[in-house]
Protein backbone atom coordinates (compact mmCIF):
# COMPACT_ATOMS: atom_id res chain seq x y z
CA UNK A 1 0.00 0.00 0.00
CA UNK A 2 1.40 3.40 -0.95
CA UNK A 3 1.22 5.53 2.19
CA UNK A 4 3.23 8.31 3.69
CA UNK A 5 3.78 9.19 7.33
CA UNK A 6 2.24 12.53 8.17
CA UNK A 7 4.50 12.92 11.19
CA UNK A 8 4.23 11.86 14.82
CA UNK A 9 2.76 13.38 17.93
CA UNK A 10 5.07 14.70 20.58
CA UNK A 11 6.37 11.79 22.61
CA UNK A 12 4.89 13.15 25.83
CA UNK A 13 1.49 13.73 24.23
CA UNK A 14 -0.26 17.04 23.95
CA UNK A 15 -0.86 19.55 26.69
CA UNK A 16 -3.56 17.36 28.30
CA UNK A 17 -1.65 14.06 28.21
CA UNK A 18 -3.35 12.56 25.15
CA UNK A 19 -1.83 9.99 22.79
CA UNK A 20 -2.59 9.37 19.12
CA UNK A 21 -1.35 7.40 16.12
CA UNK A 22 2.03 8.23 14.62
CA UNK A 23 0.58 9.64 11.39
CA UNK A 24 -1.72 12.13 13.14
CA UNK A 25 -0.21 15.50 14.04
CA UNK A 26 -1.75 18.47 15.81
CA UNK A 27 -3.08 20.84 13.12
CA UNK A 28 -1.92 24.40 12.77
CA UNK A 29 -5.55 25.36 12.23
CA UNK A 30 -8.16 23.03 13.72
CA UNK A 31 -10.78 24.56 11.40
CA UNK A 32 -8.89 23.85 8.16
CA UNK A 33 -10.15 21.16 5.79
CA UNK A 34 -7.75 18.47 4.55
CA UNK A 35 -8.68 18.97 0.90
CA UNK A 36 -8.11 15.43 -0.48
CA UNK A 37 -10.71 14.10 1.96
CA UNK A 38 -13.60 16.28 0.82
CA UNK A 39 -15.78 16.59 -2.24
CA UNK A 40 -14.51 19.36 -4.46
CA UNK A 41 -17.28 21.86 -3.75
CA UNK A 42 -17.04 21.61 0.06
CA UNK A 43 -15.82 24.87 1.60
CA UNK A 44 -16.06 26.88 4.81
CA UNK A 45 -18.25 29.94 4.46
CA UNK A 46 -17.28 33.35 5.76
CA UNK A 47 -19.49 32.55 8.72
CA UNK A 48 -17.46 29.42 9.42
CA UNK A 49 -19.88 26.63 8.54
CA UNK A 50 -19.33 24.04 5.81
CA UNK A 51 -21.04 24.46 2.48
CA UNK A 52 -21.44 21.91 -0.31
CA UNK A 53 -22.14 23.16 -3.82
CA UNK A 54 -22.85 26.52 -2.17
CA UNK A 55 -25.41 25.19 0.32
CA UNK A 56 -24.82 25.63 4.07
CA UNK A 57 -24.93 22.50 6.23
CA UNK A 58 -27.29 24.30 8.63
CA UNK A 59 -29.84 24.42 5.80
CA UNK A 60 -29.35 20.71 5.10
CA UNK A 61 -29.70 19.79 8.78
CA UNK A 62 -32.71 22.05 9.13
CA UNK A 63 -34.58 20.51 6.20
CA UNK A 64 -33.51 16.86 6.39
CA UNK A 65 -32.27 16.37 9.94
CA UNK A 66 -29.21 14.50 11.14
CA UNK A 67 -27.54 12.15 10.65
CA UNK A 68 -27.56 12.40 6.86
CA UNK A 69 -25.28 11.30 4.05
CA UNK A 70 -24.59 14.38 1.94
CA UNK A 71 -23.40 13.72 -1.60
CA UNK A 72 -21.95 16.31 -3.97
CA UNK A 73 -23.64 15.20 -7.18
CA UNK A 74 -21.22 16.94 -9.54
CA UNK A 75 -18.23 15.55 -7.66
CA UNK A 76 -19.59 12.02 -8.02
CA UNK A 77 -20.32 12.49 -11.71
CA UNK A 78 -16.95 14.13 -12.36
CA UNK A 79 -15.08 11.20 -10.79
CA UNK A 80 -17.11 8.79 -12.91
CA UNK A 81 -16.28 10.79 -16.06
CA UNK A 82 -12.60 10.89 -15.18
CA UNK A 83 -12.41 7.10 -14.90
CA UNK A 84 -14.30 6.57 -18.15
CA UNK A 85 -12.26 9.10 -20.10
CA UNK A 86 -8.88 8.10 -18.67
CA UNK A 87 -9.25 4.37 -19.25
CA UNK A 88 -10.86 4.77 -22.66
CA UNK A 89 -8.18 7.17 -23.90
CA UNK A 90 -5.17 5.34 -22.44
CA UNK A 91 -6.29 1.92 -23.73
CA UNK A 92 -7.52 3.17 -27.11
CA UNK A 93 -4.38 2.30 -29.03
CA UNK A 94 -3.98 -1.03 -27.24
CA UNK A 95 -7.44 -2.54 -27.61
CA UNK A 96 -9.80 0.15 -28.86
CA UNK A 97 -10.51 1.50 -25.39
CA UNK A 98 -11.64 0.13 -22.06
CA UNK A 99 -14.99 -0.35 -20.34
CA UNK A 100 -15.54 1.06 -16.86
CA UNK A 101 -18.11 -0.74 -14.71
CA UNK A 102 -19.17 1.15 -11.60
CA UNK A 103 -19.17 -1.33 -8.71
CA UNK A 104 -22.69 -0.87 -7.39
CA UNK A 105 -21.92 -2.54 -4.06
CA UNK A 106 -20.03 0.61 -3.01
CA UNK A 107 -23.27 2.59 -3.04
CA UNK A 108 -26.27 2.20 -5.29
CA UNK A 109 -29.67 3.79 -5.57
CA UNK A 110 -31.84 4.68 -8.54
CA UNK A 111 -30.45 8.21 -8.88
CA UNK A 112 -26.84 7.00 -8.76
CA UNK A 113 -27.54 4.34 -11.40
CA UNK A 114 -28.96 7.07 -13.64
CA UNK A 115 -25.87 9.22 -13.08
CA UNK A 116 -23.69 6.29 -14.07
CA UNK A 117 -25.68 5.76 -17.25
CA UNK A 118 -25.58 9.47 -18.11
CA UNK A 119 -21.79 9.59 -17.67
CA UNK A 120 -21.23 6.66 -20.04
CA UNK A 121 -20.25 3.98 -17.54
CA UNK A 122 -21.52 0.45 -17.15
CA UNK A 123 -22.73 -1.10 -13.90
CA UNK A 124 -21.57 -4.14 -11.94
CA UNK A 125 -24.26 -5.67 -9.71
CA UNK A 126 -24.09 -8.67 -7.40
CA UNK A 127 -27.65 -9.37 -6.27
CA UNK A 128 -31.20 -9.41 -7.56
CA UNK A 129 -31.84 -6.24 -5.55
CA UNK A 130 -28.98 -4.34 -7.19
CA UNK A 131 -30.17 -5.61 -10.57
CA UNK A 132 -33.67 -4.33 -9.79
CA UNK A 133 -32.25 -0.87 -9.07
CA UNK A 134 -30.41 -0.93 -12.42
CA UNK A 135 -33.56 -1.96 -14.26
CA UNK A 136 -35.62 0.72 -12.51
CA UNK A 137 -33.01 3.30 -13.48
CA UNK A 138 -33.35 2.30 -17.13
CA UNK A 139 -29.97 0.66 -17.73
CA UNK A 140 -30.09 -1.65 -20.74
CA UNK A 141 -28.93 -5.19 -20.07
CA UNK A 142 -25.83 -4.99 -22.24
CA UNK A 143 -24.39 -2.35 -19.89
CA UNK A 144 -24.80 -4.53 -16.78
CA UNK A 145 -22.47 -7.18 -15.40
CA UNK A 146 -23.81 -9.70 -12.88
CA UNK A 147 -21.38 -10.70 -10.15
CA UNK A 148 -21.55 -12.54 -6.82
CA UNK A 149 -20.23 -15.81 -5.43
CA UNK A 150 -23.49 -17.66 -4.75
CA UNK A 151 -26.11 -16.53 -7.24
CA UNK A 152 -29.51 -18.10 -6.84
CA UNK A 153 -31.48 -19.54 -9.73
CA UNK A 154 -33.89 -16.61 -9.42
CA UNK A 155 -31.02 -14.11 -9.66
CA UNK A 156 -29.52 -15.85 -12.67
CA UNK A 157 -32.85 -15.98 -14.48
CA UNK A 158 -33.58 -12.34 -13.69
CA UNK A 159 -30.18 -11.32 -15.08
CA UNK A 160 -30.55 -13.40 -18.24
CA UNK A 161 -34.12 -12.21 -18.66
CA UNK A 162 -32.90 -8.61 -18.73
CA UNK A 163 -30.16 -9.51 -21.20
CA UNK A 164 -27.14 -8.67 -19.06
CA UNK A 165 -23.89 -8.32 -20.94
CA UNK A 166 -21.99 -10.72 -18.69
CA UNK A 167 -22.37 -13.10 -15.79
CA UNK A 168 -19.15 -13.65 -13.84
CA UNK A 169 -19.28 -17.30 -12.76
CA UNK A 170 -17.73 -18.23 -9.44
CA UNK A 171 -18.22 -22.00 -8.93
CA UNK A 172 -18.80 -25.22 -10.83
CA UNK A 173 -22.36 -25.40 -9.48
CA UNK A 174 -22.97 -21.93 -10.83
CA UNK A 175 -21.75 -22.88 -14.30
CA UNK A 176 -24.37 -25.61 -14.37
CA UNK A 177 -27.06 -23.29 -12.99
CA UNK A 178 -26.38 -20.65 -15.63
CA UNK A 179 -26.34 -23.26 -18.40
CA UNK A 180 -29.62 -24.74 -17.20
CA UNK A 181 -31.25 -21.31 -16.94
CA UNK A 182 -30.07 -20.40 -20.44
CA UNK A 183 -31.52 -23.66 -21.74
CA UNK A 184 -34.89 -22.95 -20.12
CA UNK A 185 -34.93 -19.42 -21.51
CA UNK A 186 -33.76 -20.47 -24.96
CA UNK A 187 -30.72 -18.18 -25.11
CA UNK A 188 -26.94 -18.15 -24.87
CA UNK A 189 -25.53 -16.70 -21.66
CA UNK A 190 -22.36 -14.56 -21.92
CA UNK A 191 -20.04 -15.56 -19.05
CA UNK A 192 -16.65 -14.72 -17.61
CA UNK A 193 -14.59 -16.86 -15.22
CA UNK A 194 -13.62 -15.32 -11.87
CA UNK A 195 -9.98 -16.32 -11.47
CA UNK A 196 -8.16 -16.34 -8.13
CA UNK A 197 -4.62 -15.46 -9.13
CA UNK A 198 -2.82 -15.97 -5.81
CA UNK A 199 -1.90 -12.31 -5.33
CA UNK A 200 -2.47 -11.09 -1.79
CA UNK A 201 -3.10 -7.35 -1.86
CA UNK A 202 -1.60 -5.34 0.98
CA UNK A 203 -4.91 -4.50 2.57
CA UNK A 204 -7.21 -5.68 5.35
CA UNK A 205 -7.72 -9.45 5.48
CA UNK A 206 -11.44 -9.11 4.82
CA UNK A 207 -11.05 -7.00 1.66
CA UNK A 208 -8.17 -8.92 0.05
CA UNK A 209 -9.85 -11.13 -2.53
CA UNK A 210 -7.20 -12.83 -4.68
CA UNK A 211 -5.24 -14.96 -2.19
CA UNK A 212 -6.01 -18.67 -2.27
CA UNK A 213 -7.76 -19.20 1.07
CA UNK A 214 -11.03 -17.31 0.55
CA UNK A 215 -14.43 -17.75 -1.00
CA UNK A 216 -14.15 -16.05 -4.38
CA UNK A 217 -13.38 -17.54 -7.76
CA UNK A 218 -11.50 -20.45 -9.29
CA UNK A 219 -7.89 -20.87 -8.26
CA UNK A 220 -5.13 -20.98 -10.85
CA UNK A 221 -3.29 -23.35 -8.53
CA UNK A 222 -3.93 -26.96 -9.44
CA UNK A 223 -5.68 -26.03 -12.67
CA UNK A 224 -9.10 -25.26 -11.16
CA UNK A 225 -9.64 -22.18 -13.33
CA UNK A 226 -8.66 -24.11 -16.45
CA UNK A 227 -11.14 -26.80 -15.46
CA UNK A 228 -13.84 -24.14 -15.15
CA UNK A 229 -13.08 -23.01 -18.69
CA UNK A 230 -13.48 -26.59 -19.90
CA UNK A 231 -16.80 -26.90 -18.08
CA UNK A 232 -18.11 -23.76 -19.78
CA UNK A 233 -16.94 -24.90 -23.20
CA UNK A 234 -18.86 -28.12 -22.56
CA UNK A 235 -22.09 -26.11 -22.95
CA UNK A 236 -21.59 -24.49 -26.38
CA UNK A 237 -25.32 -24.06 -26.98
CA UNK A 238 -25.97 -22.36 -23.63
CA UNK A 239 -22.75 -20.53 -22.64
CA UNK A 240 -20.50 -18.09 -24.49
CA UNK A 241 -17.10 -17.54 -22.83
CA UNK A 242 -16.19 -13.85 -23.03
CA UNK A 243 -12.98 -14.03 -21.03
CA UNK A 244 -11.43 -14.04 -17.59
CA UNK A 245 -11.99 -11.87 -14.55
CA UNK A 246 -9.53 -11.01 -11.78
CA UNK A 247 -9.96 -8.88 -8.66
CA UNK A 248 -7.18 -8.65 -6.09
CA UNK A 249 -8.74 -6.63 -3.27
CA UNK A 250 -9.66 -3.16 -2.10
CA UNK A 251 -7.87 -0.01 -0.96
CA UNK A 252 -4.91 -0.70 -3.26
CA UNK A 253 -2.54 2.22 -3.75
CA UNK A 254 -0.20 1.09 -6.54
CA UNK A 255 -0.21 -1.12 -9.62
CA UNK A 256 2.38 -3.71 -8.55
CA UNK A 257 -0.28 -6.23 -7.53
CA UNK A 258 -2.02 -5.77 -10.88
CA UNK A 259 1.27 -6.54 -12.64
CA UNK A 260 1.56 -9.99 -11.08
CA UNK A 261 -2.16 -10.67 -11.43
CA UNK A 262 -2.21 -9.62 -15.09
CA UNK A 263 0.76 -11.84 -15.92
CA UNK A 264 -0.86 -14.84 -14.28
CA UNK A 265 -4.34 -14.40 -15.71
CA UNK A 266 -2.93 -13.74 -19.17
CA UNK A 267 -1.09 -17.03 -18.88
CA UNK A 268 -4.44 -18.82 -18.63
CA UNK A 269 -5.91 -16.55 -21.31
CA UNK A 270 -3.15 -17.59 -23.71
CA UNK A 271 -3.48 -21.27 -22.76
CA UNK A 272 -7.21 -21.22 -23.54
CA UNK A 273 -6.73 -19.52 -26.89
CA UNK A 274 -3.98 -21.90 -27.98
CA UNK A 275 -5.50 -25.13 -26.71
CA UNK A 276 -9.03 -24.50 -27.96
CA UNK A 277 -8.39 -22.19 -30.90
CA UNK A 278 -10.77 -19.78 -29.20
CA UNK A 279 -10.44 -16.02 -29.11
CA UNK A 280 -11.33 -14.58 -25.72
CA UNK A 281 -12.40 -11.01 -26.47
CA UNK A 282 -12.40 -9.58 -22.93
CA UNK A 283 -10.29 -9.36 -19.76
CA UNK A 284 -11.54 -7.75 -16.56
CA UNK A 285 -8.89 -6.60 -14.06
CA UNK A 286 -11.36 -5.63 -11.33
CA UNK A 287 -11.17 -2.58 -9.13
CA UNK A 288 -10.16 -1.92 -5.55
CA UNK A 289 -8.47 1.41 -6.28
CA UNK A 290 -7.62 3.14 -3.01
CA UNK A 291 -8.79 6.53 -1.77
CA UNK A 292 -7.69 8.86 1.02
CA UNK A 293 -9.60 8.52 4.27
CA UNK A 294 -6.93 10.32 6.32
CA UNK A 295 -3.56 11.98 5.71
CA UNK A 296 -1.83 8.59 5.77
CA UNK A 297 -3.30 7.62 2.37
CA UNK A 298 -1.86 8.67 -0.99
CA UNK A 299 -4.12 7.47 -3.85
CA UNK A 300 -3.34 7.49 -7.56
CA UNK A 301 -5.37 9.48 -10.07
CA UNK A 302 -7.56 7.61 -12.60
CA UNK A 303 -5.17 8.57 -15.41
CA UNK A 304 -2.11 7.35 -13.51
CA UNK A 305 -3.90 4.09 -12.75
CA UNK A 306 -4.94 3.67 -16.37
CA UNK A 307 -1.44 4.46 -17.63
CA UNK A 308 0.20 2.02 -15.24
CA UNK A 309 -2.25 -0.76 -16.02
CA UNK A 310 -2.01 -0.19 -19.77
CA UNK A 311 1.76 -0.48 -19.61
CA UNK A 312 1.43 -3.75 -17.73
CA UNK A 313 -1.17 -5.23 -20.09
CA UNK A 314 0.68 -4.11 -23.22
CA UNK A 315 4.00 -5.46 -22.02
CA UNK A 316 2.61 -8.84 -20.92
CA UNK A 317 0.60 -9.32 -24.12
CA UNK A 318 3.62 -8.47 -26.29
CA UNK A 319 5.75 -10.91 -24.30
CA UNK A 320 3.21 -13.68 -24.89
CA UNK A 321 2.53 -12.71 -28.49
CA UNK A 322 -1.21 -12.43 -27.86
CA UNK A 323 -3.55 -9.64 -29.04
CA UNK A 324 -4.68 -7.34 -26.24
CA UNK A 325 -8.27 -8.22 -25.26
CA UNK A 326 -10.83 -5.55 -24.48
CA UNK A 327 -10.04 -4.43 -20.93
CA UNK A 328 -12.57 -3.57 -18.26
CA UNK A 329 -12.19 -2.29 -14.70
CA UNK A 330 -14.60 -1.86 -11.80
CA UNK A 331 -14.08 1.26 -9.62
CA UNK A 332 -16.68 1.83 -6.95
CA UNK A 333 -15.12 3.29 -3.82
CA UNK A 334 -12.88 5.61 -5.88
CA UNK A 335 -15.97 7.25 -7.40
CA UNK A 336 -18.45 7.19 -4.55
CA UNK A 337 -16.24 7.50 -1.48
CA UNK A 338 -14.86 11.07 -1.63
CA UNK A 339 -18.10 12.52 -3.01
CA UNK A 340 -19.95 12.19 0.29
CA UNK A 341 -19.72 13.21 3.93
CA UNK A 342 -21.98 12.26 6.80
CA UNK A 343 -23.48 15.10 8.81
CA UNK A 344 -24.15 14.47 12.51
CA UNK A 345 -25.13 16.45 15.57
CA UNK A 346 -23.12 16.14 18.77
CA UNK A 347 -25.18 14.93 21.71
CA UNK A 348 -22.72 14.55 24.57
CA UNK A 349 -19.06 15.26 25.29
CA UNK A 350 -17.27 13.57 28.15
CA UNK A 351 -13.70 13.40 29.41
CA UNK A 352 -12.60 9.88 30.33
CA UNK A 353 -9.61 9.47 32.60
CA UNK A 354 -7.01 6.94 31.49
CA UNK A 355 -3.89 5.61 33.21
CA UNK A 356 -1.73 8.19 34.92
CA UNK A 357 -2.60 11.77 34.07
CA UNK A 358 -3.92 10.98 30.58
CA UNK A 359 -7.50 11.38 29.47
CA UNK A 360 -9.57 11.05 26.31
CA UNK A 361 -12.39 13.24 25.06
CA UNK A 362 -15.36 11.21 23.83
CA UNK A 363 -17.66 13.05 21.43
CA UNK A 364 -20.95 11.18 20.92
CA UNK A 365 -23.08 11.89 17.86
CA UNK A 366 -26.61 10.94 16.83
CA UNK A 367 -25.57 8.10 14.50
CA UNK A 368 -22.91 5.44 14.79
CA UNK A 369 -22.00 1.96 13.65
CA UNK A 370 -25.43 1.46 12.07
CA UNK A 371 -24.61 4.10 9.45
CA UNK A 372 -20.84 3.43 9.27
CA UNK A 373 -19.73 -0.06 10.26
CA UNK A 374 -16.31 0.22 8.61
CA UNK A 375 -14.29 1.21 11.71
CA UNK A 376 -15.75 -1.73 13.66
CA UNK A 377 -15.57 -4.16 10.74
CA UNK A 378 -12.23 -3.23 9.16
CA UNK A 379 -10.55 -1.10 11.84
CA UNK A 380 -10.89 1.69 9.28
CA UNK A 381 -9.63 5.20 10.01
CA UNK A 382 -11.71 8.30 9.33
CA UNK A 383 -11.29 12.03 9.89
CA UNK A 384 -13.85 14.63 10.96
CA UNK A 385 -14.38 18.33 11.56
CA UNK A 386 -16.78 20.61 13.38
CA UNK A 387 -19.10 21.61 10.54
CA UNK A 388 -21.32 24.36 11.86
CA UNK A 389 -18.83 26.95 13.08
CA UNK A 390 -15.18 27.84 13.50
CA UNK A 391 -13.46 27.82 16.85
CA UNK A 392 -10.59 29.74 18.40
CA UNK A 393 -10.07 27.03 21.02
CA UNK A 394 -6.89 24.91 20.91
CA UNK A 395 -6.92 21.54 19.22
CA UNK A 396 -7.62 18.56 21.47
CA UNK A 397 -7.40 14.89 20.58
CA UNK A 398 -10.88 13.35 20.57
CA UNK A 399 -12.66 10.11 19.75
CA UNK A 400 -15.99 10.30 17.94
CA UNK A 401 -18.45 7.60 18.94
CA UNK A 402 -22.04 6.69 18.18
CA UNK A 403 -25.18 6.10 20.20
CA UNK A 404 -25.32 2.30 19.97
CA UNK A 405 -24.96 -0.13 22.85
CA UNK A 406 -21.51 -1.39 21.83
CA UNK A 407 -18.12 -0.29 23.14
CA UNK A 408 -16.86 -0.79 19.58
CA UNK A 409 -19.30 1.83 18.27
CA UNK A 410 -16.48 4.14 17.19
CA UNK A 411 -16.69 6.34 14.10
CA UNK A 412 -13.34 8.18 14.35
CA UNK A 413 -10.73 6.64 16.64
CA UNK A 414 -8.49 9.71 16.85
CA UNK A 415 -8.85 13.22 15.48
CA UNK A 416 -8.08 16.75 16.63
CA UNK A 417 -11.21 18.80 17.30
CA UNK A 418 -11.58 22.18 18.99
CA UNK A 419 -11.32 21.84 22.75
CA UNK A 420 -14.67 23.63 23.07
CA UNK A 421 -16.64 21.02 21.07
CA UNK A 422 -20.05 20.83 22.68
CA UNK A 423 -23.52 19.35 22.49
CA UNK A 424 -25.47 20.78 19.57
CA UNK A 425 -22.45 21.18 17.30
CA UNK A 426 -22.73 19.86 13.76
CA UNK A 427 -19.92 17.43 12.94
CA UNK A 428 -19.01 16.06 9.50
CA UNK A 429 -17.09 12.89 8.64
CA UNK A 430 -15.78 12.92 5.05
CA UNK A 431 -15.27 10.06 2.59
CA UNK A 432 -18.38 8.12 3.60
CA UNK A 433 -19.85 7.58 0.14
CA UNK A 434 -18.70 3.97 -0.21
CA UNK A 435 -19.65 1.02 1.98
CA UNK A 436 -21.36 3.17 4.61
CA UNK A 437 -25.00 3.38 3.44
CA UNK A 438 -24.47 0.05 1.63
CA UNK A 439 -23.41 -1.73 4.83
CA UNK A 440 -25.81 0.16 7.09
CA UNK A 441 -28.18 -1.58 9.49
CA UNK A 442 -31.07 -0.95 11.85
CA UNK A 443 -29.09 -1.99 14.92
CA UNK A 444 -30.84 -0.97 18.15
CA UNK A 445 -33.81 -0.22 15.86
CA UNK A 446 -32.25 3.06 14.78
CA UNK A 447 -33.70 4.18 11.41
CA UNK A 448 -31.14 4.59 8.63
CA UNK A 449 -30.24 8.14 7.51
CA UNK A 450 -31.28 9.69 4.21
CA UNK A 451 -28.98 10.33 1.28
CA UNK A 452 -29.10 13.99 0.29
CA UNK A 453 -27.77 15.02 -3.12
CA UNK A 454 -26.69 18.63 -3.54
CA UNK A 455 -26.18 20.32 -6.89
CA UNK A 456 -26.19 24.01 -7.79
CA UNK A 457 -27.02 25.04 -4.24
CA UNK A 458 -30.16 22.87 -4.13
CA UNK A 459 -30.55 19.75 -1.97
CA UNK A 460 -32.89 16.85 -2.56
CA UNK A 461 -33.32 13.47 -0.91
CA UNK A 462 -32.46 10.63 -3.29
CA UNK A 463 -32.93 8.05 -0.52
CA UNK A 464 -35.38 9.09 2.20
CA UNK A 465 -34.83 8.67 5.91
CA UNK A 466 -36.29 5.51 7.41
CA UNK A 467 -39.01 5.99 9.99
CA UNK A 468 -40.18 4.08 13.03
CA UNK A 469 -43.11 2.97 10.89
CA UNK A 470 -40.63 1.44 8.43
CA UNK A 471 -38.99 -0.46 11.27
CA UNK A 472 -42.33 -1.87 12.43
CA UNK A 473 -43.72 -2.59 8.98
CA UNK A 474 -42.19 -6.07 8.69
CA UNK A 475 -43.39 -7.28 12.10
CA UNK A 476 -46.37 -9.59 11.64
CA UNK A 477 -47.60 -9.62 15.25
N, C-alpha and C positions, 0 to 999 in steps of 0.2 A: 504494500500500500504506500503510495506516495504521500508523505506527510512531513510537515516541518514543525519543529518545536517553536512555540511562540514565547519562550522564555520560562522562567521559574519564579515562584513566589519567594519572598525573602525567607531564609531558613528559619527565622524565629516567628514567622507568621506576620499578620498585619498588626495594627495597633491594638486589636482586641483579642489577639491570641488565636486567630483562625488559621486553618490549613486548607490548601487546595491542591489540585493537580498541577504537575510541573508545567503544562502548556498554558495555564491560565495566569495571566498577570494583572495586577491592579491597573485599571484604565486611567489614562490622563483625564478623560472626561467621561463620567459615568452615564451621561446622556447621549453620547455619540453612538451612532449605528455602525456596526461592522458590515460594510456594504455588501460583501459577497453572500451574506446570509439572508438578504431581504430581496423581495421582488423589486424590480427596477423603479417603480413609481413611488415606493414608500419613502416618505420624508418626514422630518419634524417641521411643523408649522412655526410661524413666528411666535405663536402662543405656547409652543412647547409640546403639543400633542402630535401623535403620529397621524399622517394622512396616507391614503392609498388612492392612486389615480385622482388626487385632489380632494378626496372625501375624508373628513375628520373621523377618527375612531369613536369619538363621543356620539356622533350622529349614527354610526353603525350600531353601537351598543344601545342607544336610545330607541332605535327602530326594531332591532332584531334580538336584543338581549345578549347576555353572555352565559356560558362560553359560546363562541362561534368561530368556525373556520372562515377566514377571509381570503379570497383568491383574487389576485390581480389578473383579470381575464386577458389583457393584452400581453402581459408577461408570459402567461402560459402559452398563448398562441405564438408568440415570438420564439420561444424556446422550441416549440414543435416545428416551426418553419426553419429554424437554424439547423436542426437535425436533418430534416428532409433535404434542404438545399445543399448542405455540406456533403452528405453521403452521396447524393445523386451526382453532384459535380465532380467530386474526387474519384468516384468509381466509373465515371462515364467512359473514359478511354479504356478501362480494363474490361468491363462487361456490360456497357450500355447504361450504367447507373446502378443504383441500389434502392431497395425498398425499405422503408422505415415503418415498422409496426409499433404503435404505442402499446405498451404493456398495461392493459386495463386494470390489472390487479393492483397497481399503484394507487389509483383512484379513478373511479368511473361513475358517471351518472349520465343522464340523457344529454344534458347541455354539453358536457365535456366530449362525449362521443360526436356530437355535431361539430364542435370546434375542430376535432381531429379530422373529420371528413372535409371540412372547409379548408383546412391547411394542407390537404393533399397527402395525409398519412393514411396508413392502414391500421387495423386494430387487432391486437392479440387478446383473445378471451380464454378463460379456462373453466367456465361453468355454464350451465344452462341459463342462470340468472344474468351473467355478464353478456351472454349471447342475446338474451331478451332485450337488454338495454340497447345493444347495437342495432337490433332490428327496429326497436321503437324510434331510434334516432335516424333511421333511414339509410344505414350503411348497406350497400349491396353486398351479397355474399362473397364475391370475388375479392373484396378488400378485407375479409376477416380470416384470421387464423384461429383454429380451435386447439387449445393446449390442455394440459392437465394430466395427472398420472393415474387416474382411476375413473375414466369417463364411464358414465352409465349408458345403457342402451338408449334411454330416452334422450340423453344429451347428444349422443352420436347421431341419432335420427333427426333431432332438431337441427343440428349443424348441417347435415347433408340435405335436409329438406330446404334449408335456406340457401344452399349452393355455396358453402364456404370454400374459399380458395385453397385451404390446406387443413388437414388434421395431422397434428404431430403425435404419432403413436409412441406409446411408452412401455408396452408389455406385449408378450405373445398373446395373452388372452384378448388384449385390445385389438390386435391385428385381426383376430378371428371375428370379434364383435363388429368391427368396421366393415369387414368383407361381407358378413351376414346381413348387416343393415343395408349395404349398397345393393346386395342381391334382392332384398325385399323391395327396395325402392326403384329398382331397375336402372341404376346409374353406376358410374365409375367414380370412386372416391379418390381424390388427390391426397396423398399422404407423404409425410416426411418421417424419418427415423430419429428419435431423440437419442443421441450418442453421448455416453459418459466417457470422457476422454482421459480421465485420470490426472487432471490438473486441479490442484487444491488451491483455490484463490486465497490470498491473504486477507481474510475477512472473518466475521463471526462464524462459528461452527454451524449455526442454524441457517445461514444464508450463503454458505459455500455449497455449490450444487454439482460439481463435476468430479469430486473425489469418488473413489469406488464404493465406500461403505455408506450409501444413502439411497433414498427411495427412487430417484429419478433415472429414467433412461435405460439404455442397453450398453453394457460395458464393452469397450474395445478389448479388454483383457479376456483371453480365452475364446475370442471369436464370437461373443454373444451378439454384438451389433451386426456382424456379417451374417449370422444365422437369421436375424430379424429381416435383413434384406432378402434373403432367400425365401423366408416365409411370405413376404409381401409379393415377391415375383411369382409365387405359387398360386396367386389369385389374379391372373392377368385380365379377367373379365370384370373384376370388381374393384381392383386397386391399381392406381397409377402412382409410381414412385417418383416424386419430384426431386428428392435429394435428402441431405442429412442436416441435422440440427444439433447445435452444441451451445450450451450455456454454462459458464464456469462459476457464477456466483453474483454477489451484489456488493456495492460499495467498493468497486475496483478503480484504482487511481492511476494505472499505467497499462500499457498494451503488452507487457511481457507474457502474461498468462495467455493472452489471445494468440501469441506467436506459437507457443507450444501446442495449444489446442488446435489451431488451424493446421499445423503440420500433421498432427495425428489424424484429424478427421479427413483431411485431404488424402491421406494414405488409404483410408477405406474408400473414399470417393473414387480414387484412381483404380483400386482393386475391383470395384463393382463395374466400372466402365470397361475395363480390360477383360474381365472374366465373362461378362454377360453381353458385351458389345452394346451396352446401353448408355446413352447419354443422360446424365443427371443434370437437369437444367438449373437447379437452385442449391444454395448453401446458406444456411442461417447460422450466424455467429452469436446470436443471443444479445443480451444487454448487460445490465449490472453496472453501468457507468456511475462512478461515484460523484457525490456532491458534497459541498461544505455545510456541515452542521455547526461547526465551531471553528475557531482559528487554527486548529490542528490539521484541518483538511485542505488539500490543495488539488482541486479537480482539474481535469483537462477540458478544453473547449470542444464542442462538437466537431469543428474542422480539424483540430489536432488529433482527435480520436479517429476520424475518418481517414486522415492522411496516414497515421501510423498503421491502421488496419489494412489500408489499401497496399501499402508497401509490403506488409507481411503476406497478404494473399497473392499479390503479383509475384513476389520472389518465390514462394513455395510452389505456385502453379508452373512458373518457368522451370524450376528445378525438376519438377516431375513431368514436364512436357505435356501438361493437360490444359485445355482451354479454361479460362476463368468462368465459373458458373455465375449466375445472377446472385448477388449477395443481398442478404437482408439482415437487419439488426432490430433490436427490440428495447429501446429506451422507455422507461416509465418514470422512475424516480427522478431522473435528470431533467425531465420536462415538468412534472407535477410538483416535485418537492419544493424548490425555491420560490414558486409562484404564490405560496400560501403562508399565512401566519395564523395562529390561534389566539383569539382575544379573550382574556379572562378578567374577572374582577377579584381583587384580593379580599378575603374574608377575615382572616386572622393573621397576626404576626406574633411569634413567640421566640424568646431567647432560651435555648436549651444549653445547660451547663455540661461540659464534657470533662475529661480528666484534667487535673491540674487547674490552670486558670483559663483554659480554652472554653469557648462556647460556639454555638452555631445558631444562626438566625433561620427559623423556619417560616416561610411565607406560604400560606395555604390559599389556594384559589378555588373557584366554584366549578372546576372540572376535575380531571385527573386521569388515572390509568384507563378509564372507560373511553376516553376520547384520544388518548395517546399511550398505547401499551408498549411502545418501543423501548423506553428506558428499562422497564421491568422485564421485557422479553429478551432484549438483545444487549442490555447494559449500554444503551445508546446515549450519547451525550447531546444535549441541546443547550442553546443560549436563550436569553430573554432580556427584556428591557421594560422599564416603566413606560407605559404608552400614553398616558393621559396628561402628563405634565413634565416639566424639567425640574431638577432639584439642585440646590447648591450644597446639599449635605455630602460628606465624604463617602467614598465607596466602601461598602461592607460586603464581605462574602456571605452569601445566602444560599439556601436550598429551597427550591420551589416544589411544593407537594400538593396533592389533590385532596379531595374530601372523602375518599373511599376508606373502608375499614380494612386496610392493609398497610403494614409498615413499609412495604415496597412500593407504595403509591407515590412515586417520585417522578416529577416531570423534568426538573433540571437539578442535577446533583450539586453543581457548584457554579455560581455566577456572581459577579459583583453587581449589586443594586445599591441605590442610594440608602444611606443609613436611616433615613426618615420614611422608608416605605411603610405604608399604613393601610388599614382596612378601608375599602372603597376605591383604592387605586386601580386603574386599568393596567393590565400587564399583558405583553404580547410575547409569544414564543414563535420565532421564525422557522421556516423550512419544515412545515408540518403538512405539506400537500400530498405526500406519498406515505402510504401505509399507516396513516393515523385514522382518518375516517374509514378507510377500508377495513382496518382491524378493530374498529370500535365495538363496544359492547354495551349492554344495559346493566352492567354490574351494579349491585345495590339498588336496582330498579331506578337508575338515573337515566332520564331520557337523553338520547344522543343530540349533539348540537346541530344547528343548521350549517349549510355551506352557502356563504354569501359571496356572489361575484360582483366585482366593482369594475366599471369601465366608464371613462369620461365623466367621472364625478358622480355617477349614479350607481346605487347598490340595488341588487335584487337577489332574492333567495332562489338558488337553483336546486337545493335540497332543503326542505323545510325542517324545522325543529320537531323532534318527537314530543309527544304529549303524554301525560299520565293515561289518557284514554287509549293511546296507542299501546302502552305497556299492558293495559288490562284487556285489550281487544282479543287476544289469543286465549285467554283463560275461559274454559268452558263451564266452570262451576263457580 
